[in-house]
């Protein structure tokens, strides 16, 4: 009988940590030490000793201690998950802050930037796609070439990724410019109201 599955009946969180986490990781070492302390009164027991004790059967006081170990490990596991989520959010926030700072510096220079280039290229590309689609529809209606209408989704789909990337880049730039323009208007309005 597998001792981890037997432990799972008493302390499922501890068993799950010992079963699924990388051996030697802090959480697995802490879990094994806590189980060892609950069974033997010291944290230094080897996994084989823990397995032998569980297979022989545990006294009721050890089972009660394992239930407490299970609850403590559940709290510790929740803290680890919360810390990981916080680190992930902080990394995303740092990335957004860096992008924002870069865009603000570019915005202050007010020179022709790669975002301006994207805007012109995307606008020209969009106009080209619209013209091609209109031509295909006109050709289909005028000359009864209705089978050519089946090309429209393929053409639009081919350009969708390009327009999606450009929309993201240009949308953020537009939001920054709008925010700065609105802020300048608010500052000017406040300045005109001062006595």
Secondary structure, 3 states (H helix, E strand, C coil): CCHHHHHHHHCHHHHHHHHHCCCCCHHHHHHHHHHHHHHHCCCCCCHHHHHHHHHHCCCHHHHHHHHHHHHHHHHHHHHHHHHHHHHHHHHHHHHHHHHHHHHHHHHHHCCCCHHHHHHHHHHHHHHHHHHHHHHHHHHHHHHCCHHHHHHHHHHHHHHHHHHHHHHHHHHHHHHHHHHHHHHHHHHHHHHHHCC
